[in-house]
Amino acid sequence: MSIARQGAAAALLAAVICVTGCGTPGAPQPPSLNLPERVTDLSATRTGNQITLTWTMPKRTTDRVLLKGDIAADVCWNEGASHCVPAGEVSFVPSAEASFTGPLPGTLATGAPRPVSYFVELKNRKGKSAGLSNAGVILAGQAPAPVTGLAAEVRKQGVVLRWSAADSKESIRLKRTLLNPPEAKPKEGPLTPAAEPVTLDLLVEPDGGGAMDKEIRFGRSYEYRAQRIARITAEGKQIELDGELSAPVRIAAEDIFPPVVPAGLAAVATGATGGSPASIDLSWQPDAEADVAGYRVYRREGQSEWKRISGDQLVVGPAFHDAEVQAGHTYSYAVTAVDARGNESGRSDEASDAVPQQ
C-alpha cells in the first residue's frame, strides 16, 4: 500500500472513532432515590405490657451511597392482617444501635397468648422507603401474673428463694445481680475459679413457690427479682411472654455455717515402755467438706470441764497424739471441725480410754 493510501485509511479510522466516541454521552443514569437499606436484624421483646425493639441502622443507601444525617424510622405492628398499625416514630444517625420502647396497645394486652409481628421501616426525606424490616415477633395476650412475696435466705448450700405460689403451670425466671463484684481481677491459673457473672438468669420449672441458688459465693451480696413466663411455639420457634418483674430482694451471703460434726472418733491408750512415755492416740473420719481447714481436740477427766489440748494451731489431719497423760487415769476426748472462715462445728461423740499402770 502506498503512503498516500495509508494516510487516507488512518484518517477514515479516526473519523469512525470520533463518530462513535468523541463528545457522545453514555446512557443516562437514574438519579439516586437515597433510600436507606432495610433493617434485617430487628429483635423484639415484651416485658409486662411494654415492648422493646432493637436494631442496627444502615450506613448506606440501596445505591451503596453513604447516608448522612438523621434517618426517620416508623414502627408498626401486624397481627395477621395486611395492614401494619403505626406504633411510633424515632430517628437515628447511620450505623447507630437503635432501640424503641413503648406500651403494648390495649387490644394486644388481653386474651390468650398469640404471636404478633413488629416492623421498622426507614424512610428518606421524601417519605419513601425500601420496605419493612424483618419481623420481630412477641406474644400478645394477658401477661402472666406478677410474682409476689419474694424472699431470700442464706443456707450452707446456697440461697433459698421463696415466693407466693400461683395456681398456674408457668415457669419462673429469677434474675440475679451481683452487687459487690471483686475490684481486682484474680490471677489466672489452673486452679483459679471462673469469674462470677455480674448478672445471671435462673429458670425454675414449674412454679412450685421456691428454688435454691447453689451458684452463690460467700462474701458476696446479691439482688434477686422474679417474673413468670408463658411460652408458645409459633412457626417452629418458641416465643416467651414475660410477666412483670417483682420487687427486688437483697441478701448478703455470709458464711456463718459450721462444718459437719466429725464422726468415728476412737481413742487407744499405750502405757509407758522403755524410754517412751504413756500416751493416747486419737483418730476419726476426715471431713469431706472442701472448706474444712482443720480440727480442734478437747479432753476432760470424769465430768470436769472440756479443755482444748490441741493448741492454737488447727490439727490438719484426722489424728492426734496426746502424750500429756498419766498412768492409771481415764481420759475422754472430743473433736470439732473448723472451716476456713473460723466457723467451728459441735463436738463429736466422746471417746475414752484408760492409761495402763506402769
C-alpha positions in Angstrom: 0.0 0.0 0.0 1.3 3.4 -0.9 2.0 6.1 1.7 -1.0 8.2 0.3 -3.4 5.2 0.8 -2.1 4.5 4.3 -2.8 8.1 5.3 -6.3 8.0 3.9 -7.1 4.8 5.8 -5.8 6.3 9.0 -8.0 9.4 8.6 -11.1 7.3 7.9 -10.5 5.2 11.1 -10.1 8.3 13.2 -13.3 9.7 11.8 -15.2 6.5 12.7 -13.8 6.5 16.3 -14.8 10.2 16.7 -18.3 9.5 15.5 -18.8 6.6 18.0 -17.0 8.1 21.0 -15.9 11.7 20.7 -18.3 14.0 22.6 -21.1 11.4 22.7 -22.6 11.0 26.2 -23.2 7.4 27.6 -26.5 6.0 28.6 -28.2 8.3 31.2 -28.1 7.1 34.8 -31.2 7.3 37.0 -31.0 9.7 39.9 -30.3 8.2 43.4 -33.5 7.8 45.5 -31.5 8.0 48.7 -33.4 5.1 50.1 -31.9 3.7 53.3 -31.2 0.0 53.2 -33.9 -2.0 55.0 -33.3 -3.2 58.5 -32.6 -7.0 58.7 -31.6 -7.6 62.4 -34.7 -6.4 64.2 -35.4 -8.1 67.5 -38.4 -7.6 69.8 -39.1 -8.3 73.5 -42.1 -7.8 75.7 -41.9 -7.4 79.5 -45.3 -6.9 81.2 -47.1 -4.6 78.9 -44.1 -2.8 77.4 -42.4 -3.5 74.1 -38.7 -3.0 73.3 -37.3 -3.2 69.8 -33.6 -3.1 68.9 -31.8 -3.0 65.6 -28.8 -1.6 63.7 -29.2 1.4 61.5 -27.7 1.0 58.0 -24.8 3.2 56.8 -25.6 3.2 53.1 -28.5 3.7 50.7 -29.8 1.0 48.4 -27.4 2.6 45.8 -24.4 2.0 48.1 -24.1 5.7 48.9 -23.1 6.7 52.4 -26.0 8.0 54.4 -25.8 11.4 56.2 -27.8 12.9 59.0 -30.8 11.6 61.0 -32.9 8.8 59.4 -36.6 8.5 60.2 -37.8 5.1 61.4 -41.5 4.2 61.6 -42.5 1.4 63.9 -45.7 -0.6 63.3 -47.2 -4.0 64.3 -49.3 -6.6 62.4 -51.5 -9.3 63.8 -52.1 -11.5 60.8 -53.7 -8.7 58.8 -52.3 -6.9 55.7 -52.3 -3.5 57.4 -49.4 -2.6 59.7 -50.7 -0.5 62.6 -48.5 2.5 63.4 -46.8 2.3 66.9 -44.4 5.3 66.9 -41.6 7.1 65.1 -38.0 7.7 66.0 -34.8 8.8 64.2 -31.2 7.8 64.4 -27.9 8.5 62.7 -26.4 5.9 60.3 -24.8 2.8 61.9 -26.3 3.6 65.3 -27.5 0.8 67.7 -31.2 1.8 67.7 -34.0 1.0 70.0 -37.7 1.8 70.6 -39.6 1.3 73.8 -43.4 1.8 74.0 -46.6 0.5 75.6 -48.3 -2.5 74.3 -51.6 -1.5 72.5 -54.6 -2.3 74.7 -56.0 -4.7 72.0 -52.9 -6.8 72.3 -52.8 -7.0 76.1 -55.8 -9.2 76.6 -56.8 -12.7 75.5 -54.8 -15.9 75.0 -51.1 -15.7 74.1 -50.6 -15.3 70.4 -47.8 -14.1 68.1 -47.7 -10.5 66.8 -45.1 -9.1 64.5 -43.4 -5.7 64.9 -41.6 -4.0 62.0 -39.4 -1.0 61.4 -39.5 1.0 58.2 -36.7 3.5 57.3 -37.7 6.5 55.1 -35.8 9.1 53.1 -36.5 12.8 53.3 -39.4 12.4 50.8 -41.1 9.7 52.9 -40.0 6.8 50.6 -38.6 3.5 51.9 -37.0 0.3 50.7 -39.5 -1.8 52.6 -40.3 -3.2 56.0 -37.7 -4.8 58.2 -37.6 -8.4 59.2 -40.3 -9.2 61.7 -39.7 -9.0 65.4 -42.2 -11.4 67.0 -43.6 -11.0 70.5 -46.5 -12.7 72.3 -49.7 -10.7 72.7 -52.3 -11.6 75.3 -52.8 -11.4 79.0 -49.4 -11.2 80.7 -48.6 -13.7 83.5 -49.4 -12.5 87.0 -46.5 -10.8 88.7 -44.5 -12.7 91.4 -45.3 -11.5 94.9 -43.8 -12.3 98.3 -40.3 -12.9 97.0 -37.9 -13.6 99.9 -34.3 -14.9 100.3 -32.5 -16.8 103.0 -28.8 -17.9 103.1 -28.2 -21.6 103.8 -25.0 -23.6 103.8 -25.8 -25.0 100.3 -26.8 -21.7 98.8 -29.6 -19.0 98.8 -33.1 -20.3 99.3 -35.7 -18.2 97.4 -39.4 -18.4 98.1 -42.5 -16.6 96.7 -46.2 -16.8 96.8 -47.1 -19.8 94.6 -49.8 -19.2 91.9 -52.3 -21.6 90.5 -50.5 -21.9 87.2 -48.0 -24.0 85.4 -45.9 -21.1 84.2 -42.2 -21.1 84.7 -40.3 -18.6 86.9 -37.2 -16.7 85.8 -35.0 -15.5 88.7 -32.8 -12.6 87.7 -29.7 -12.3 89.9 -27.4 -9.4 90.1 -24.0 -9.4 91.9 -23.9 -6.2 93.9 -20.2 -6.3 95.0 -18.1 -7.8 92.3 -14.3 -8.0 93.1 -12.4 -4.9 92.1 -9.3 -6.7 91.1 -9.1 -9.5 88.5 -7.9 -12.7 90.1 -4.6 -14.2 88.9 -5.1 -16.8 86.3 -4.0 -20.4 87.0 -5.2 -24.0 86.6 -6.9 -23.9 90.0 -8.3 -20.3 89.7 -12.2 -20.4 89.8 -14.0 -18.9 86.9 -15.0 -15.2 87.3 -18.5 -14.9 88.7 -21.0 -13.3 86.3 -22.5 -9.9 87.4 -25.9 -10.9 86.1 -27.4 -14.4 85.9 -30.8 -15.8 85.0 -32.1 -18.9 86.8 -35.1 -20.8 85.3 -37.4 -22.7 87.6 -39.9 -25.1 86.2 -42.7 -25.5 87.1 -43.8 -22.7 89.5 -43.5 -24.5 92.8 -43.1 -21.4 95.0 -39.4 -21.9 95.8 -35.9 -22.6 94.5 -32.3 -22.7 95.6 -29.4 -20.8 94.0 -26.4 -23.1 94.6 -24.1 -20.9 92.4 -23.5 -18.2 95.0 -20.2 -17.4 96.6 -19.9 -16.5 100.3 -18.7 -13.0 101.0 -20.8 -11.6 98.1 -24.1 -9.7 98.1 -26.9 -10.3 95.6 -30.1 -8.9 94.4 -32.9 -11.1 93.1 -36.1 -10.3 91.1 -38.6 -12.8 89.7 -41.1 -13.0 86.8 -43.5 -15.6 85.5 -43.1 -16.7 81.9 -45.6 -18.1 79.4 -44.4 -19.9 76.3 -46.0 -21.0 72.9 -44.4 -22.4 69.8 -45.1 -20.4 66.5 -43.6 -21.3 63.2 -41.3 -23.8 64.8 -39.9 -21.3 67.3 -40.6 -21.0 71.0 -41.7 -17.5 72.0 -41.9 -16.2 75.5 -44.3 -13.8 77.2 -42.6 -12.4 80.3 -44.6 -11.1 83.3 -43.6 -8.0 85.2 -40.5 -8.2 87.4 -41.1 -8.5 91.1 -39.9 -6.0 93.7 -36.2 -6.7 94.3 -34.8 -8.6 97.4 -31.2 -8.2 98.5 -29.1 -10.5 100.6 -25.5 -10.7 101.9 -24.3 -14.3 101.6 -22.2 -14.6 104.7 -20.8 -18.0 105.7 -21.9 -18.5 109.3 -22.4 -22.2 108.9 -20.1 -24.6 110.8 -18.8 -27.8 109.2 -20.4 -31.2 109.9 -19.5 -32.7 113.3 -16.6 -35.2 113.0 -17.6 -38.8 113.3 -15.8 -42.1 114.2 -13.6 -40.8 117.0 -11.5 -43.6 118.6 -9.0 -43.4 121.5 -6.3 -46.0 122.1 -4.1 -45.8 125.2 -0.5 -47.0 125.4 1.4 -47.5 128.6 5.0 -46.3 129.1 7.5 -48.7 127.6 11.3 -48.4 127.6 12.0 -44.7 127.3 8.6 -43.8 125.7 6.1 -42.1 127.9 2.4 -43.2 128.2 0.1 -41.7 125.5 -3.3 -41.9 123.9 -3.7 -41.8 120.1 -6.9 -40.4 118.6 -8.2 -41.0 115.1 -11.5 -40.0 113.4 -13.1 -39.9 110.0 -11.9 -37.0 107.8 -14.4 -34.3 107.0 -15.3 -34.3 103.3 -16.3 -30.6 103.1 -14.0 -28.6 100.9 -13.6 -25.6 103.2 -12.6 -27.5 106.3 -9.3 -26.1 107.5 -8.6 -28.4 110.4 -9.7 -29.8 113.7 -9.5 -29.0 117.4 -9.1 -31.6 120.1 -10.7 -31.4 123.6 -10.1 -33.5 126.7 -11.5 -34.0 130.2 -11.4 -36.3 133.1 -14.6 -37.5 134.6 -17.3 -34.8 134.4 -14.9 -31.9 134.6 -14.9 -29.0 132.0 -13.7 -29.7 128.5 -10.2 -28.2 127.8 -8.7 -27.7 124.4 -5.4 -29.6 124.2 -4.5 -29.1 120.5 -3.1 -25.6 121.0 -3.7 -22.5 118.9 -2.9 -24.1 115.6 -5.5 -26.4 114.0 -4.8 -30.1 113.7 -4.5 -30.7 109.9 -5.2 -34.4 109.6 -7.8 -36.7 111.3 -5.4 -37.9 114.1 -3.8 -36.6 117.3 -1.2 -37.9 119.7 -1.7 -37.0 123.4 1.5 -37.6 125.4 0.4 -35.4 128.4 -1.3 -38.3 130.2 -0.7 -40.1 133.5 -0.8 -43.8 134.2 -3.9 -45.1 135.8 -6.0 -42.1 134.7 -9.0 -42.3 132.3 -9.4 -39.6 129.7 -12.3 -38.6 127.5 -11.9 -36.8 124.2 -14.0 -35.0 121.6 -13.0 -33.2 118.4 -14.5 -30.4 116.3 -14.0 -29.3 112.7 -13.2 -25.7 111.8 -13.6 -24.2 108.3 -11.6 -21.6 106.5 -13.7 -18.7 108.0 -13.3 -19.9 111.6 -16.7 -21.5 112.0 -16.4 -24.4 114.4 -18.7 -27.4 114.5 -20.2 -29.0 117.6 -18.1 -31.6 119.5 -18.1 -35.1 118.3 -19.2 -38.1 120.3 -16.8 -38.8 123.2 -14.1 -41.5 123.0 -12.5 -42.6 126.3 -9.6 -44.9 127.3 -7.6 -45.6 130.5 -3.8 -45.3 130.6 -2.3 -48.6 131.8 -0.5 -48.7 135.1 3.3 -48.8 134.8 
